[in-house]
């Protein structure tokens, strides 16, 4: 319980510094700034894997857990990379939402910041529910595995024509029935006073749509991490570190997404792998290093093939 309290306190301290110090004044985040923060978040996650190692080493000595320190650290890194890689699709959708509601670049970070607060709570609830299901009803892991395979197949045969239209979404239409929506904006404000009363600005609408879409994507990513481990702290901490780094990764990749045209096949391979791992867990035990190696290799191949294809098309 002490570890959980310390970790959650650390997360909110980081977020407070983010909004209150580093991004106190709304500004356009350049590719250089985004790449710097993307690297900082990645290195922070790798450092935390060392913390995980030390924590589980202490727990092993005191017979609190049977999970070895090295396995715990590898599970954390694997879960982190899975969540980070599956977040790439999320970045595509976020870019579409920002474009649809015409959110100025300098206010996009603020929207994503508040989105993360909601994501932490919602992911925590989903992870808790998933862990309880797997620990209490072991057969649910087969359901998760089958769902991940179904998702992979669906991604493989999905058409680009099925584009997401934020203003035609159920979320946008439902929100409009609950609270008045205005096309006007006033700096970074989520609500403004109009002649008809208080109304939600495009920033607030964008925040809600992004929040709901994050839950949709979490339906895939949470079971994928549960395929690696059902340890609640490892699942939650790896998920949260990936979410914290998602903002900077968005600004880093937003203008480069079209270059990674084959990366979706890497995501399909990862979802298929973890789905099969859950389905075949009784007959085939995959070492932790093999799971991590497969995910890294799948991402590397996707990036390399995409960049090569982009270069050839430009020649």
Buried (B, 14 or more C-beta within 10 A) or exposed (E): EEEEEEBBEEBEEBBEEBBEEEBEEBEEBEEEBBBEBBEEBBEEBBEBBEBBBEBBBEBBEEEEBEBBBBBBBBBBBBBBBBBBBBBBBBBBBBBBBBEBBEBBBBBBBBBBBBBBBBBBEBBBEBBEEBBEBBEEEEEBBBBBBBBBBEBBBEBEEEEEEEEEEBEEBEBBEEBEEEBEBBEEBEEBBBBBEEEEEEBBBBBBBBBBBBBBBBBEBBEBBBBBBBBBBBBBBBBBBBBBBBBBBBBBBBBBBBEEBEBBBBBBBBBBBBBBBBBBBBBEBEEEEBEBEEBBEBBBEBBEBBBEBBBEBBEEEEE
